[in-house]
Amino acid sequence: AAYCKLVEQGRGGYCFENNRVMHSALLSLGFEAQLHVGRVVISRVGSNTHLVNTVTTRDGARYLVDVGFGGYSARRALPLARLGEAILAYPDAFRIVPDHGKYDCEGALRVQYFDPRLWQEAGRPAAGSAGAEACWRDHYTYHPARPTFQSDIELGNYWVSTRGEGNWFANTRLAIVATVRGRKVLQATSLVRLERVHDADLVAQFGRAAVASQKAAASPALLDPSLHDGGHHDRDDHDGDDAAHADQDEAAVAPVGREAREFAEAAWLGTLAAEFGLDLRWDHRTGQVVAADALEFTARSLDPTVFL
């Protein structure tokens, strides 16, 4: 059922669906993969309502593979050999650190996201400084040595997929899609676009060459100097005073821009079709099929270049 929903219908899903299908795909490709339940700790300490994969390659290298953490899933496998190190997964940065009992028992690992908004507000602290350390946000923990049984998965999935009181996940309409520079989030009656306008925070941590390499791998268009990039281009495009002015302009702008707009609830399915390319005429809240002529489409579409 999850394969049909995600792959054949292209409707997307949440972690217990996405990572379960990914697990099957990894096994079919010959990888050694294990499922682990995780504890989400973004805004409060939750229960084990997340699911991730760890993968072991033929040479013994181990990776965290998570394709189900909403808009902040890493777009590459995160190597577990690099505990405590910042890992570039353009347009984001992540880190896996030992939890040391903060949210889980000894041996658990905590996955963190580097928040470019916090970095800008903190005055752009240097990599490795106390100010930069405060920009790492905890996302979830999991224990790589703790067995995860089918009953653990069923319990977490039951809570996430049912409408218990206070269960935000099952009581709001939500769609998230990744773009080459960020993500689009359609939640309730709000459409938010989060897009990178420059890479100063990433360059400070990883260097210009590493960032450029991943940008080229993600999409060659990201390196096209003819495209507007929020005042930021490779330094080859500037010299002398021009470079100084470019740096000043960039310093005044946060690395990730935010564009938001509201719309009528009746326009939700139409907005989903216009912005995400999904003609989803089945309303999960009512179980009814909406006639095509009842869809109210938005007038403007954002960047159509999306990938999952």
Disulfide bonds with the S-S distance in Angstrom:
none
